[in-house]
Amino acid sequence: PLVLEIGSGMGEATAAQAAADPSRDVLAAEVHTPGVGALLRRPALSAPEAAAPFAGLTVDVDRRRVTLVGSQAEVLLALRPKEYDLLRLLLRSPEAVLSRTVIAERVWGDALFVSDNALDRVVSSLRQRLAEARVATGTPGPEIETVRGVGYRLASGA
């Protein structure tokens, strides 16, 4: 059998002991690979999670496309990046109320640098796009509801 021992801190005594056993073929080497430990500690890459269809909305995560399917038509929503990120966040837990702070942290990355006006504009423009898609498809479709003093929720609109 061939034994390959790789590791930092393998001393000369270990290499000598391994080479002294004639019944085994041993390759002993000390390998220094800076940064490998950091790479091994990184979380594994996973496939993007697909949001379950909700109130006729379907999300193609790989292509960053959102479609509203209705009885009359199927409409591809042309969303800006922050609108898409907000809708994905709301779709992860539909009907649940998300605070403005949680939305700012998850969509912008930091709530401290997001003005209330910026958040309001993104919510307003996303509401407008959803309303246009509902009209085009002839469905009640999803709506973003304001929960006063708390935040927003994605409701089925039915």
Secondary structure, DSSP 4 states (H G I P E B T S, - for coil): -EEEEEETT--HHHHHHHHH-TTSEEEEEE---TTHHHHHHSPPP-PPPPPPPBTTEEEETTTTEEEEE-SS-EEEE---HHHHHHHHHHHHSTT--EEHHHHHHHHHS-GGG--HHHHHHHHHHHHHHHHHHHHHHTS---EEEEETTTEEEEE---
